[in-house]
Amino acid sequence: MFGAGSVGPGWGNGKATAVLFAREGAHVACVDVNEAAARETADIIAKEGGRASAHVCDATNSAAVAALVQEVISAHGRIDVLHNNVGYASMGGPIELDEATWQRSLDLNVTTCFLAAKHVLPHMLARKSGAIINVSSVAAIRYTGYPYPAYYAAKAAVNNFTMGLALQYARDGIRVNAIMPGLMNTPLIHQQISGQYASADEMVAARDAASPTGKMGTAWDIAHAALFLASDEAGYITGVALAVDGGLTCRAA
């Protein structure tokens, strides 16, 4: 699982998903660019009696991803589920963003999915089995009110990348789906979005109010969606970009 750590205290999408997968019996390779974050998730799993290992990897570096995949294959013999949870939102339009920041957004959100698939798919193809889950965003299909066109573009690319892989490998026993989180209350919003509001409390209140349910979702909502898409019960589901958003994308305004 790429992006299995949390950027701050609490439950991020990757951290919750890793723990939930382990609770269901998976051995989770917890991968993050931040060693302490990867270790924290793996330690939570271990304390609950589950199985996990912590790994440090820059998911934008092809050689590093290839080495990590080989390490996991050598240790466990196979990879059943590839979960891509790496992403970042940089604020600013084309005028404000420099080219390096634009490219970095594409690399973190899209290239990470490409590189993980590039190095994991050969092992799944050899077994004619596997599930890939890419974490996208409702920003892939809707304007969310934030000035981050690089994020809109990148997440839209994740959705179409997911669709393309799903159809290319549909006859090979490999399913590929995406999850589009809506307004979620995770540590990430305090790092990346809080600057758009006067205070963190104002941000939480505004995002709660913007949700059709009156409250943001949590990392566990994303984790349960991921668990379903990875399971045998979702065996006839592929190419889907599943909105987990409390109905946000259903309304006109």
C-alpha positions in Angstrom: 0.0 0.0 0.0 1.6 3.2 -1.2 0.8 6.2 1.0 0.0 4.1 4.1 1.2 6.8 6.6 -0.6 9.8 7.9 0.7 13.4 7.5 -0.4 14.3 11.0 -2.2 13.0 14.1 -5.4 11.0 13.5 -6.6 8.8 10.7 -5.7 9.5 7.1 -7.2 7.5 4.3 -4.1 5.3 3.7 -3.6 4.6 7.4 -7.2 3.6 8.0 -7.2 1.4 4.9 -4.0 -0.4 5.8 -5.3 -1.1 9.3 -8.7 -2.3 8.0 -7.0 -4.6 5.4 -4.9 -6.1 8.2 -8.0 -6.7 10.3 -9.4 -8.7 7.5 -6.4 -10.9 7.4 -4.1 -9.3 4.8 -0.4 -8.9 5.3 0.0 -5.2 4.5 3.2 -3.7 3.2 2.9 -0.2 4.5 4.8 2.1 2.2 5.4 5.8 2.7 8.1 8.4 1.9 8.1 9.2 5.6 9.6 6.3 7.5 8.0 7.3 10.8 4.6 7.4 9.3 5.0 4.0 7.7 6.3 2.6 10.9 3.4 4.1 12.9 0.8 2.3 10.7 2.7 -1.0 10.8 3.0 -0.7 14.6 -0.7 -0.2 15.0 -1.4 -3.3 12.9 1.2 -5.3 14.9 -0.3 -4.2 18.2 -3.7 -5.4 17.0 -2.2 -8.8 16.2 -2.1 -8.3 12.5 0.7 -8.6 10.0 2.5 -5.7 8.4 5.9 -4.4 7.4 7.0 -0.8 7.0 8.8 0.4 3.9 10.3 3.7 2.8 9.9 4.6 -0.8 9.7 7.7 -3.0 6.7 6.6 -5.2 7.8 9.0 -7.9 11.1 7.2 -8.4 10.8 4.2 -10.8 13.9 2.5 -9.5 12.8 2.8 -5.9 9.4 1.5 -6.7 10.8 -1.5 -8.6 13.1 -2.3 -5.7 10.3 -2.1 -3.2 8.0 -4.4 -5.3 10.8 -6.9 -5.7 11.4 -6.8 -1.9 7.7 -7.6 -1.2 7.6 -10.3 -3.9 10.7 -11.9 -2.4 9.2 -11.9 1.1 5.7 -13.0 0.2 5.7 -14.5 -3.2 2.9 -12.4 -4.6 0.9 -9.1 -4.5 -2.8 -9.6 -4.4 -3.9 -5.9 -4.0 -2.1 -2.8 -5.1 -3.5 0.3 -3.3 -2.3 3.7 -4.5 -3.0 6.4 -2.0 -0.3 9.0 -2.8 -1.5 12.5 -3.6 -1.1 16.2 -3.0 -3.0 19.4 -3.8 -1.0 22.5 -4.6 -3.0 25.7 -4.5 -2.8 28.3 -7.2 -3.9 28.8 -10.8 -1.6 28.8 -13.9 -0.5 32.4 -13.1 0.5 31.6 -9.5 1.9 28.1 -10.0 5.4 27.7 -11.3 6.1 24.9 -13.8 8.0 22.8 -11.2 5.0 22.8 -8.9 2.6 21.9 -11.7 4.9 19.0 -12.7 5.2 17.9 -9.1 1.5 17.7 -8.7 1.2 15.5 -11.8 4.1 13.3 -10.5 2.6 12.8 -7.1 -1.0 12.2 -8.2 -0.6 10.4 -11.5 2.9 9.2 -12.1 2.9 7.3 -8.8 -0.1 5.3 -10.0 1.7 4.6 -13.3 4.9 3.5 -11.7 3.2 1.2 -9.1 1.2 -0.4 -11.9 4.2 -0.7 -14.1 6.2 -2.7 -11.6 3.3 -4.7 -10.0 1.3 -5.7 -13.0 3.9 -8.2 -14.4 3.5 -10.2 -11.1 -0.3 -10.0 -11.2 -0.3 -11.1 -14.9 1.8 -14.1 -14.1 -0.9 -15.3 -11.7 -3.8 -14.0 -13.7 -5.1 -12.4 -10.6 -5.1 -9.0 -8.8 -6.9 -5.9 -7.7 -5.6 -2.3 -8.1 -7.3 0.6 -6.3 -6.3 4.2 -7.1 -7.4 6.9 -4.8 -8.6 9.8 -6.9 -11.0 12.6 -5.8 -14.3 14.2 -6.6 -12.1 17.0 -7.9 -11.6 14.7 -10.9 -15.1 15.4 -12.1 -16.3 18.6 -10.2 -15.1 22.0 -9.2 -14.7 21.9 -5.4 -14.3 25.6 -4.8 -10.5 25.5 -4.3 -8.0 27.1 -6.6 -6.0 24.0 -7.5 -6.3 23.3 -11.3 -3.2 21.1 -11.2 -5.1 18.8 -8.8 -8.2 18.8 -10.9 -6.1 17.8 -14.0 -4.1 15.2 -12.1 -7.1 13.5 -10.5 -9.0 13.5 -13.8 -6.0 11.7 -15.3 -6.1 9.1 -12.5 -9.7 8.3 -13.4 -9.0 7.8 -17.0 -5.8 5.9 -16.3 -7.9 3.6 -14.1 -10.4 3.1 -16.8 -7.7 2.3 -19.4 -6.0 -0.3 -17.2 -9.3 -1.9 -16.3 -10.2 -2.6 -19.9 -6.8 -3.5 -21.0 -6.4 -6.2 -18.4 -10.1 -7.2 -17.9 -9.5 -10.6 -19.5 -6.4 -11.2 -17.4 -8.1 -11.6 -14.1 -7.0 -8.1 -12.9 -9.5 -5.5 -11.8 -8.7 -1.8 -11.6 -11.0 0.7 -9.8 -10.7 4.2 -8.3 -12.2 5.8 -5.2 -13.1 9.5 -5.3 -13.2 10.9 -1.8 -15.4 13.9 -1.3 -15.3 16.3 1.7 -13.3 14.2 4.2 -12.1 15.1 7.7 -8.5 13.8 7.7 -5.2 15.2 8.8 -4.4 16.0 5.1 -6.9 18.9 5.0 -5.2 20.6 7.9 -2.0 20.5 6.0 -3.1 21.4 2.5 -6.5 23.2 2.7 -6.7 25.1 6.0 -4.8 28.1 4.5 -8.0 28.8 2.4 -9.9 29.7 5.6 -9.4 32.1 8.5 -9.0 29.2 10.9 -9.1 25.4 11.1 -12.4 25.6 13.0 -13.9 27.7 10.2 -12.6 25.2 7.6 -14.2 22.2 9.4 -17.5 24.1 9.9 -17.6 25.2 6.2 -16.8 21.7 4.9 -19.4 20.1 7.2 -22.0 22.6 6.0 -21.1 21.9 2.3 -21.8 18.2 2.7 -25.3 17.0 1.9 -25.2 14.9 5.1 -24.2 17.9 7.2 -20.9 16.4 8.1 -17.7 15.4 6.4 -16.8 11.8 5.9 -13.9 10.1 7.6 -10.9 8.0 6.5 -12.9 4.9 7.6 -15.4 5.6 4.9 -12.7 5.4 2.3 -11.2 2.3 3.9 -14.4 0.4 3.8 -14.9 1.3 0.1 -11.4 0.1 -0.6 -11.9 -3.1 1.3 -15.0 -3.9 -0.8 -13.3 -3.1 -4.1 -10.4 -5.4 -3.1 -12.7 -8.2 -2.1 -14.0 -11.2 -4.0 -17.5 -9.7 -3.6 -16.5 -7.0 -6.1 -15.3 -9.6 -8.5 -17.4 -8.2 -11.4 -16.6 -4.6 -10.7 -13.8 -3.0 -12.7 -13.2 0.4 -14.4 -15.3 2.2 -11.8 -14.6 5.6 -10.2 -16.6 5.3 -7.0 -17.6 8.5 -5.3 -17.5 8.3 -1.5 -18.9 11.7 -0.9 -22.1 11.7 1.0 -24.0 12.6 -2.2 -21.9 15.7 -3.0 -21.5 15.0 -6.7 -25.3 14.2 -7.1 -26.4 17.8 -6.6 -26.4 20.6 -9.1 -25.1 23.2 -6.7 
